[in-house]
């Protein structure tokens, strides 16, 4: 198992700080997510059904022709490599480590590809290219037209993980996901703040989705999660209000970090990344104050998620002020 953000109980044990006293900035999850209403009892007592409106809500929200609900995009990340025979797979690095891990585990040759992708010969030598858009943790983005050009050149698959795309839907490839070889992953965990529901979607050609469905089996997403996801995806008013708030909060976080000598080298609406040789030292210093960040070793860097309210912003500002230069 690879290490991820959000391991708050482990941090509480390590630093001797009660769980309730932590400010968790390690996950990049919207701290003010979609408000979950009471869940009907029958969603717990009946098997999930495909015609409950979830797929229609997702298609309308994402503008996609075909999609498949999965138990978080992580489920698709683990299974997609099993749909191809061993081949050469480029994975943009740095990036969400589960992608490269899953392709290696399935017997593929994995090549780390620089985020700039300046080497056209390298692209021509790949059967699959996997990238996160916006990138996690660097926040790098690409013009949709460039990504579609890469899809055409590959001749194989372009897998685009759009887990952090919902705040900037104009940059999404969802509307093009029916094109051969293009696979787009979406998730309700980040923008909607519904990480615990474990709901994601694979957007792709219908024939590929049928193969994926066969591997995943029935009832991939539980009934209560499907109910909540359907309502959230239909709530266009909440989504429209959340986007500018998150973009402004991401910019505010960048300003706060820069003010304390930690200018971000990348980020998006939901997080900012600071590349620094002091990453381990700063991570530990903040943790001793009950603030959890996401530390990366290669390159040495920290990812900061968003505080939720005024007191949390003030707490982060005070903790950063106590860091030694």
C-alpha positions, 0 to 999 in steps of 0.5 A: 500500500502506498502512502497517502494524505489524510492519515490523521489517526496515525499523526495523532498517535505520533505527535500525541495530539488528540484527533479533534485538535488537528487541522488536516490540510493533507488531502486537497479535499474541499473543506466546505463540501456539498451539504449531504441531506438525510439518506432514505432508509431504503438505500441501505436495504435494497441492492443498487440499481443502474436506472436510479438516475445516477448515470443521467445526472453524471452525463449531464454534469460532465457533458459526457456521452458514456460513463461508468460509476466506480467506487472512486476513481482509484478503483478504475486506476487499479483495473484499467491496466488489466484491459491491455496486454503488456505494453509501454506506459508513460506516466507523468511525474511527479504525479499521483503514485497509484497510477504508475504502481497499478500499471507496474503491478499488471506487468507493463513497462512504466516510463516516468515522463516529465510534465513538460513532455517536450520529447516528441520521440518519447511520446511516439514510443508509448502505447499509453500515456497517463497524466493527472489534469490538473496535476497532483501535486504540481497543479500543472495544466495543459490546453485541451487541444494539445491533449487531443493532439497527443491522443491522436498521435498515441494510437493507444490510450490517453488516460486523463485523471481529472480528480481536481478538474471540477473547479475549472470544467472549461479545461476538461476533456469529458465532452471528448471522452467518446473518442477512441483511446481517450479515457477520462477519470472523474471523482466526487471526492475533491470538489464535492468534498465527498471522499468518504462516499467513494464515488467516481466515474470512467468516461470513455467509449461504450465498448471499453466501459463494458469490458471494465464493467465485466471486471468490476462486477455488479454493485460497484457503488453502494446505494447510499453513495449513489443517492448522495452522488446523484443529488450532488451532481444535479445541484448545478447552483451549488457547483456554480457558487463553489467554483469561484469560492474555491479559486479565490481560496486557492489564490489566498493560500498561495499568498499566505504561503508566499508571505511566510517565505514559502512561495508555491511553485504550483497548485490549483483551486484545492491545494498549493505545492511548495518545493523546498529542501526543508519539506521534512523540517516544515512538515514536522514543525507544523505537525507539532502544532497539530497541522497536517500537510502532505509531504513528498520526497521526490522532489522534496515538497509539501502540499497544502490544502485549504483551511475551512474558516477564519479560525483555521486560516488564522491558525495556519498563518500563526503556525507559519509565522513561527517557522524558522527561516 
